[in-house]
Amino acid sequence: ELGGDPSKISLVKRSVSTVCAEISEYHPNIKNWQIESYGKTEEFHRPKVHLHCSPGQAISSIKFASFGTPLGTCGSYQQGPCHAPTSYDILEKRCVGKQRCAVAISNSNFGHDPCPNVLKRLSVEAVCAPMTSTTAQPGGN
């Protein structure tokens, strides 16, 4: 830019405190596309929901988790008519205390099929917080 007063420039540090992810059963992924395209008889690769906090942060809690038919968008998710009661427990067990985590979208991961013959999805909102000595663990699945 020409002209202007550089002393009037200000910077604001932005801190990400929540992360969201949403993915459905049978969500397309490259491994499944390759299997179909080349006629291979490999196992179907389940899609995974991935959560990832900024460097120096870890997932401190799960604000929302629902495997079934959740409603809304990031920051305003709501439980839908179909919901696996183990949703929170599974996400807390696999993600809290880690910088990143991944959870496969499958009925067996959540105990059972909460609504047969309905396409389900997993919506998650997690809270990221600065790592402490008790949460400083390497990222995992």
DRENZA-127753 format. One record per residue (C-alpha): residue number from 1; residue in one letter; chain; y, x, z. Coordinates in steps of 0.001 Angstrom, whole numbers. Example, Ala and Ser with C-alpha at 12.3 -4.5 7.8 and 13.67 -1.06 7.14 Angstrom:
# residues 2
> num;residuo;cadena;v;u;w
> 1;A;A;-4500;12300;7800
> 2;S;A;-1060;13670;7140
END
This chain:
# residues 141
> num;residuo;cadena;v;u;w
> 1;E;A;0;0;0
> 2;L;A;3504;1183;-767
> 3;G;A;6247;523;1715
> 4;G;A;5594;-1099;5062
> 5;D;A;5581;399;8524
> 6;P;A;2283;2039;9564
> 7;S;A;3347;1969;13218
> 8;K;A;2945;-1809;13124
> 9;I;A;-757;-1603;12236
> 10;S;A;-3071;-2650;15036
> 11;L;A;-6830;-2531;15325
> 12;V;A;-8978;-4902;17299
> 13;K;A;-12423;-3903;18505
> 14;R;A;-14949;-6629;17849
> 15;S;A;-18040;-6874;19981
> 16;V;A;-21033;-8893;18783
> 17;S;A;-22460;-10736;21755
> 18;T;A;-24920;-13096;20046
> 19;V;A;-27234;-12870;17068
> 20;C;A;-28977;-15729;15303
> 21;A;A;-31900;-16004;12934
> 22;E;A;-33567;-18898;11187
> 23;I;A;-36632;-18813;8971
> 24;S;A;-39226;-21329;7825
> 25;E;A;-42971;-21245;7339
> 26;Y;A;-43950;-19943;3918
> 27;H;A;-40504;-18390;3440
> 28;P;A;-40800;-16257;293
> 29;N;A;-41165;-12533;807
> 30;I;A;-41837;-9642;-1546
> 31;K;A;-45414;-9037;-391
> 32;N;A;-46435;-12638;-1133
> 33;W;A;-44610;-12585;-4473
> 34;Q;A;-46566;-9482;-5483
> 35;I;A;-49864;-11115;-4495
> 36;E;A;-49116;-14212;-6611
> 37;S;A;-47665;-12278;-9550
> 38;Y;A;-50577;-9905;-9916
> 39;G;A;-53371;-12299;-8957
> 40;K;A;-54424;-10250;-5969
> 41;T;A;-56659;-11839;-3338
> 42;E;A;-54876;-10387;-319
> 43;E;A;-54064;-12217;2872
> 44;F;A;-50885;-14328;2955
> 45;H;A;-48154;-12427;4828
> 46;R;A;-46483;-14647;7400
> 47;P;A;-42696;-14517;7398
> 48;K;A;-41070;-13050;10514
> 49;V;A;-37835;-13769;12273
> 50;H;A;-35950;-10518;12965
> 51;L;A;-33327;-10081;15693
> 52;H;A;-31257;-6909;15913
> 53;C;A;-28440;-5999;18295
> 54;S;A;-25795;-3345;17628
> 55;P;A;-26489;257;18651
> 56;G;A;-26225;658;22414
> 57;Q;A;-27013;-3011;22971
> 58;A;A;-30231;-4850;23797
> 59;I;A;-31271;-8484;23794
> 60;S;A;-30473;-9654;27328
> 61;S;A;-31503;-13301;26988
> 62;I;A;-32566;-16003;24574
> 63;K;A;-29896;-18694;24429
> 64;F;A;-31872;-20990;22094
> 65;A;A;-35333;-20936;20543
> 66;S;A;-37229;-23690;18800
> 67;F;A;-40261;-23598;16531
> 68;G;A;-40507;-26980;14839
> 69;T;A;-37602;-28896;13323
> 70;P;A;-34483;-27570;15091
> 71;L;A;-31071;-28897;14107
> 72;G;A;-27613;-27362;13781
> 73;T;A;-26344;-23900;13009
> 74;C;A;-25806;-20629;14854
> 75;G;A;-23866;-21330;18040
> 76;S;A;-24741;-25011;18045
> 77;Y;A;-28518;-25238;17606
> 78;Q;A;-30273;-28292;19054
> 79;Q;A;-33913;-29134;19570
> 80;G;A;-35200;-31485;16875
> 81;P;A;-37890;-34181;17068
> 82;C;A;-40617;-31537;16649
> 83;H;A;-40581;-28594;19078
> 84;A;A;-43186;-26142;20385
> 85;P;A;-42696;-25969;24185
> 86;T;A;-43638;-22264;24198
> 87;S;A;-40724;-21298;21895
> 88;Y;A;-38477;-19812;24612
> 89;D;A;-41329;-18020;26391
> 90;I;A;-42591;-16329;23217
> 91;L;A;-39135;-15086;22197
> 92;E;A;-38270;-13932;25726
> 93;K;A;-41565;-12066;26074
> 94;R;A;-41256;-10283;22728
> 95;C;A;-37519;-9658;22534
> 96;V;A;-35683;-9436;25868
> 97;G;A;-34886;-5843;26781
> 98;K;A;-35256;-4552;23217
> 99;Q;A;-32623;-3615;20664
> 100;R;A;-34635;-5331;17932
> 101;C;A;-37700;-7517;17633
> 102;A;A;-39697;-9472;15071
> 103;V;A;-41817;-12576;15617
> 104;A;A;-44200;-13968;12983
> 105;I;A;-43815;-17621;12051
> 106;S;A;-47247;-19124;12670
> 107;N;A;-48734;-21989;14662
> 108;S;A;-51038;-19602;16510
> 109;N;A;-48055;-17591;17772
> 110;F;A;-46669;-20705;19447
> 111;G;A;-49905;-22064;20894
> 112;H;A;-50614;-24862;18420
> 113;D;A;-49085;-26854;15563
> 114;P;A;-46336;-28967;17190
> 115;C;A;-46168;-31366;14218
> 116;P;A;-48989;-31233;11657
> 117;N;A;-48109;-31714;7988
> 118;V;A;-44420;-30948;8602
> 119;L;A;-42723;-27779;7336
> 120;K;A;-41585;-25982;10473
> 121;R;A;-38977;-23322;11072
> 122;L;A;-37929;-21085;13891
> 123;S;A;-34279;-20978;14935
> 124;V;A;-33194;-18428;17534
> 125;E;A;-29941;-17456;19187
> 126;A;A;-30089;-14320;21340
> 127;V;A;-27496;-12675;23571
> 128;C;A;-26832;-8947;23134
> 129;A;A;-25467;-6895;26024
> 130;P;A;-24858;-3186;26639
> 131;M;A;-28079;-1350;27421
> 132;T;A;-28658;-306;30987
> 133;S;A;-31275;2071;32285
> 134;T;A;-33639;-885;32831
> 135;T;A;-33220;-2261;29283
> 136;A;A;-33129;1037;27407
> 137;Q;A;-36367;742;25467
> 138;P;A;-37061;1729;21883
> 139;G;A;-37032;-1187;19418
> 140;G;A;-40372;-2786;18791
> 141;N;A;-42130;-5781;17298
END
